[in-house]
């Protein structure tokens, strides 16, 4: 889909992009070959220049260039070209204010390996790991995870960033991560019902008592928040391409879900729920 995209070019919105498609042009190469277009010579020249640079940026594996130019709702278009080197990330914290709260754990799934980072153990190893990826996928990460990470570590994440909240919102599918997982029938097993507020309680239990089962339950929950992003990304991409039947695009197959290296301990969950029966209101989204 990316090679059929024109709305990242200066002066081209979705309406003009549709006019380009309607004129019989399907991709950048068509424009480079001098296909007829119902535009002024100046607009055609700008399109040729933009398509030439787009081809070079794609060959150079530069997703950030496209991410900087595509609206958040259209950044799903990059996915099929760069899916082989993506970090699916999720963080857990002690609250929602990056200025006064801490990151407790981070989960990263790269399509091959689950990596986890824990405050007081290896949290700062995340800095070197995240720098390896030209693209990241998150849910609400543009508003929460990435600003929190950048503030906490004092770094700048320069990767292209597909935020699934915007991908699904443009499809009319709204709500939080867990709600969208339920919409697609995704099962969280023993971690079903846990949320961001409970993640805080699990960390507090671990920090105050050294309960390793509380930490493992938190990591099991955090890992699910990360690994489930891959197939949500695939679902979002496939739903979007259905809206463009004229391009005859091929859906992406869903990936095998990796085994979670951590277990959610029901006994710990039940114990905490008895102590906090009313729950809380903390949500990342």
C-alpha positions as CSV (number, residue, x, y, z in Angstrom):
1,X,0.0,0.0,0.0
2,X,2.8,2.4,0.7
3,X,3.9,2.5,-3.0
4,X,0.4,3.5,-3.9
5,X,0.4,6.3,-1.3
6,X,0.6,9.9,-2.3
7,X,-0.9,11.7,0.7
8,X,2.5,12.0,2.3
9,X,3.6,14.4,-0.4
10,X,3.4,18.1,0.0
11,X,0.1,19.5,-1.0
12,X,-1.6,16.1,-1.5
13,X,-4.5,15.2,0.8
14,X,-6.8,12.2,0.6
15,X,-9.1,13.9,-1.9
16,X,-6.3,14.7,-4.3
17,X,-4.9,11.2,-3.7
18,X,-8.2,9.7,-4.8
19,X,-8.1,11.8,-8.0
20,X,-4.7,10.4,-8.8
21,X,-6.0,6.9,-8.4
22,X,-9.1,7.7,-10.4
23,X,-7.0,8.9,-13.3
24,X,-5.6,5.3,-13.6
25,X,-2.3,5.8,-11.7
26,X,-1.8,3.2,-9.0
27,X,1.8,3.8,-7.7
28,X,4.9,6.0,-7.7
29,X,6.4,4.2,-10.7
30,X,3.4,5.1,-12.9
31,X,4.1,8.8,-12.2
32,X,7.8,8.3,-12.8
33,X,7.0,6.8,-16.2
34,X,5.1,10.0,-17.2
35,X,1.5,8.9,-17.0
36,X,-1.1,11.4,-17.9
37,X,-2.6,13.3,-14.9
38,X,-5.3,15.9,-14.7
39,X,-3.0,18.4,-13.0
40,X,-1.0,21.5,-13.9
41,X,2.6,21.1,-15.1
42,X,3.8,22.5,-11.7
43,X,1.8,19.9,-9.7
44,X,3.0,17.1,-12.0
45,X,6.6,18.1,-11.6
46,X,6.2,18.2,-7.8
47,X,4.6,14.8,-7.9
48,X,7.4,13.3,-10.0
49,X,10.0,14.7,-7.6
50,X,8.1,13.5,-4.6
51,X,7.7,10.0,-6.0
52,X,11.3,9.8,-6.9
53,X,12.4,10.6,-3.4
54,X,9.8,8.2,-2.0
55,X,11.3,5.4,-4.0
56,X,14.7,6.2,-2.8
57,X,13.6,6.4,0.8
58,X,11.8,3.1,0.5
59,X,14.9,1.4,-1.0
60,X,17.0,3.0,1.8
61,X,14.7,1.4,4.4
62,X,13.8,4.8,6.0
63,X,10.4,4.5,7.6
64,X,10.9,7.7,9.7
65,X,10.8,9.8,6.5
66,X,7.3,8.5,5.7
67,X,6.2,8.6,9.3
68,X,7.0,12.3,9.5
69,X,4.8,13.0,6.5
70,X,1.9,10.6,6.9
71,X,-1.1,11.5,9.1
72,X,-1.3,9.2,12.2
73,X,-4.5,7.6,10.8
74,X,-2.6,6.6,7.6
75,X,0.7,5.3,9.1
76,X,-0.6,1.7,8.9
77,X,0.3,2.0,5.2
78,X,4.0,1.6,6.1
79,X,3.5,-1.7,7.9
80,X,3.9,-4.3,5.2
81,X,7.2,-2.9,4.0
82,X,8.9,-2.7,7.4
83,X,7.3,-5.5,9.4
84,X,10.5,-7.5,9.5
85,X,12.2,-5.2,12.0
86,X,9.6,-3.7,14.4
87,X,9.5,-3.4,18.2
88,X,6.1,-3.8,19.7
89,X,6.3,-2.1,23.1
90,X,4.4,-1.5,26.2
91,X,5.3,0.0,29.6
92,X,3.9,-0.2,33.1
93,X,4.2,2.7,35.5
94,X,3.3,3.8,39.0
95,X,0.9,6.4,37.5
96,X,0.1,8.6,34.6
97,X,2.3,11.6,35.3
98,X,5.7,11.2,33.6
99,X,7.1,14.0,35.8
100,X,6.4,12.3,39.1
101,X,5.9,8.6,38.4
102,X,8.2,5.8,37.6
103,X,8.4,3.1,34.9
104,X,8.2,-0.3,36.6
105,X,8.5,-2.7,33.7
106,X,8.7,-2.7,29.9
107,X,7.9,-5.5,27.5
108,X,9.2,-5.6,23.9
109,X,8.3,-8.1,21.3
110,X,10.2,-8.1,18.0
111,X,8.5,-10.9,16.2
112,X,11.2,-13.4,17.3
113,X,11.9,-12.8,21.0
114,X,10.2,-11.4,24.1
115,X,12.4,-9.0,26.0
116,X,11.5,-7.6,29.5
117,X,13.0,-4.9,31.6
118,X,12.4,-4.3,35.3
119,X,13.1,-1.4,37.5
120,X,16.0,-2.1,39.8
121,X,17.3,-4.9,37.6
122,X,17.8,-4.2,34.0
123,X,15.5,-1.4,33.1
124,X,18.2,0.8,31.6
125,X,19.2,-1.9,29.2
126,X,16.1,-0.9,27.3
127,X,17.9,2.2,26.0
128,X,20.3,0.2,23.9
129,X,17.6,-2.2,22.7
130,X,15.1,0.3,21.5
131,X,17.7,2.1,19.5
132,X,18.0,-1.0,17.2
133,X,14.6,-0.6,15.7
134,X,13.6,1.7,12.8
135,X,9.9,1.3,13.7
136,X,7.8,0.7,16.8
137,X,4.2,-0.2,17.3
138,X,2.2,0.7,20.4
139,X,-1.3,1.3,21.6
140,X,-1.7,4.9,22.7
141,X,2.1,5.1,22.8
142,X,2.3,8.5,21.1
143,X,0.4,10.0,24.1
144,X,1.7,7.8,26.9
145,X,4.5,5.2,26.4
146,X,6.9,7.2,24.3
147,X,6.7,10.6,26.1
148,X,7.0,8.6,29.4
149,X,10.1,6.7,28.1
150,X,11.7,9.9,26.7
151,X,11.2,11.8,30.0
152,X,12.2,8.9,32.2
153,X,15.4,7.9,30.4
154,X,16.3,11.3,29.0
155,X,16.4,10.0,25.4
156,X,14.7,10.7,22.1
157,X,13.1,7.8,20.3
158,X,13.7,8.5,16.6
159,X,11.9,5.4,15.2
160,X,8.8,5.6,13.0
161,X,5.8,5.0,15.3
162,X,2.5,3.4,14.4
163,X,0.0,3.9,17.2
164,X,-2.8,1.4,16.9
165,X,-5.2,3.7,18.8
166,X,-5.3,5.9,15.7
167,X,-5.2,3.0,13.3
168,X,-8.4,1.6,14.8
169,X,-10.1,4.9,15.4
170,X,-9.9,5.7,11.7
171,X,-11.8,2.4,11.2
172,X,-14.5,3.4,13.7
173,X,-13.2,1.0,16.3
174,X,-12.6,2.9,19.6
175,X,-11.8,2.1,23.2
176,X,-8.9,0.9,25.1
177,X,-6.5,-2.0,24.3
178,X,-8.3,-4.6,26.2
179,X,-11.7,-3.6,24.7
180,X,-10.3,-3.9,21.2
181,X,-8.7,-7.2,22.0
182,X,-12.2,-8.4,23.1
183,X,-13.7,-7.0,20.0
184,X,-11.5,-9.4,18.0
185,X,-12.0,-12.3,20.4
186,X,-8.4,-12.3,21.7
187,X,-8.0,-14.3,25.0
188,X,-5.7,-13.2,27.8
189,X,-6.1,-16.4,29.8
190,X,-5.2,-16.0,33.5
191,X,-4.5,-12.3,33.0
192,X,-8.0,-11.6,31.9
193,X,-9.5,-8.7,33.9
194,X,-6.2,-7.1,34.9
195,X,-5.7,-3.5,33.9
196,X,-3.3,-0.6,34.4
197,X,-4.4,0.1,37.9
198,X,-3.9,-3.5,38.9
199,X,-0.5,-3.4,37.4
200,X,0.4,-0.6,39.9
201,X,-1.0,-2.8,42.8
202,X,1.1,-5.8,41.6
203,X,4.3,-3.6,41.5
204,X,3.5,-2.2,45.0
205,X,3.0,-5.8,46.3
206,X,6.4,-6.8,44.9
207,X,8.2,-3.7,46.1
208,X,6.8,-3.9,49.6
209,X,7.0,-7.6,50.2
210,X,9.5,-8.9,47.6
211,X,6.7,-11.2,46.3
212,X,8.2,-12.7,43.1
213,X,4.9,-14.1,42.1
214,X,3.4,-10.5,42.1
215,X,6.3,-9.4,39.8
216,X,5.9,-12.4,37.5
217,X,2.1,-11.7,37.2
218,X,2.9,-8.1,36.3
219,X,5.4,-9.2,33.7
220,X,2.9,-11.8,32.3
221,X,0.4,-8.9,31.9
222,X,2.9,-6.5,30.4
223,X,4.1,-9.2,27.9
224,X,0.5,-9.7,26.7
225,X,0.2,-6.0,26.2
226,X,3.2,-6.2,23.9
227,X,2.9,-9.4,22.0
228,X,-0.8,-8.9,21.2
229,X,0.1,-5.7,19.3
230,X,1.5,-7.7,16.4
231,X,-1.7,-9.4,15.4
232,X,-3.8,-6.3,16.2
233,X,-1.5,-4.5,13.8
234,X,-2.2,-7.2,11.2
235,X,-5.9,-7.0,11.8
236,X,-5.9,-3.2,11.5
237,X,-3.8,-3.3,8.3
238,X,-6.1,-6.0,6.7
239,X,-9.2,-4.1,7.6
240,X,-7.8,-0.9,6.1
241,X,-6.8,-2.5,2.7
242,X,-10.3,-3.8,2.4
243,X,-11.3,-0.2,1.9
244,X,-9.2,0.0,-1.3
245,X,-10.4,-2.9,-3.5
246,X,-9.1,-1.1,-6.6
247,X,-5.5,-1.9,-5.5
248,X,-5.9,-5.6,-5.3
249,X,-3.8,-5.7,-2.1
250,X,-2.9,-9.0,-0.4
251,X,-3.8,-9.4,3.3
252,X,-1.1,-10.2,5.7
253,X,-1.3,-13.5,7.6
254,X,-1.5,-13.3,11.4
255,X,1.6,-14.4,13.3
256,X,1.8,-17.3,15.8
257,X,1.5,-15.9,19.3
258,X,4.6,-16.6,21.3
259,X,4.5,-18.5,24.6
260,X,4.4,-16.1,27.5
261,X,7.6,-16.6,29.5
262,X,5.7,-15.6,32.6
263,X,2.7,-16.8,34.5
264,X,-0.2,-14.9,36.0
265,X,-0.6,-16.2,39.6
266,X,-4.3,-16.3,40.4
267,X,-3.6,-16.6,44.2
268,X,-1.7,-13.2,44.1
269,X,-4.4,-11.6,42.0
270,X,-7.2,-12.8,44.3
271,X,-5.3,-11.7,47.4
272,X,-4.9,-8.2,46.1
273,X,-8.5,-8.0,45.0
274,X,-9.7,-8.8,48.5
275,X,-7.6,-6.0,49.9
276,X,-8.7,-3.5,47.2
277,X,-12.3,-4.6,46.3
278,X,-13.4,-1.4,44.7
279,X,-10.5,-1.3,42.3
280,X,-9.2,2.0,40.9
281,X,-9.4,4.4,38.0
282,X,-5.8,4.5,36.6
283,X,-5.8,3.7,32.8
284,X,-3.1,4.4,30.3
285,X,-6.1,4.8,28.0
